[in-house]
Amino acid sequence: MMKREDQMKSLAKKLVQRRSELLELLDGELSQLHNSDDAVAGDLADAAVELDYATVNSTLAEAESEELAAIQAALLRVKEGTYGRCVECSKNIPVDRLRNVPFADKCVPCQEAKESLENSIRLSNNSTGQNQRASRSTSSRR
């Protein structure tokens, strides 16, 4: 069985490899987006298809950019010697989690707590927005 230190080095190499892949993908997608901006549509159907492609490429580029930022942050933690430790509680993140999400910066309990808080805030904001809309609707009927 590999020592944790060796496993961290192996995961760091995977992060560097994935960063290279993402940079290449992003370069291609950004080029396609730029080229689609320059293309002149033949008719409405062509324009709709081009818009769909541009939307998909844009969405992919956004997701890949977010992953790239997370990888950059993980590589910074590698450099600082903190990779593999939770940024919240400082406990070791299990290697299995890092194999699945190599840029993970939180252990599962801390990540779940973060997501639970975000969900609570989202639900609270949705509820507040619905109450405000209902209040406006009621007051406009008066």
Secondary structure by P-SEA (a helix, b strand, c coil): cccaaaaaaaaaaaaaaaaaaaaaaaaaaaaaaaaaaacccccaaaaaaaaaaaaaaaaaaaaaaaaaaaaaaaaaaaaaccccccccccccccaaaaaacccccccaaaaaaaaaaaaaaaaaaaaaaaaaaaaaaaaaac
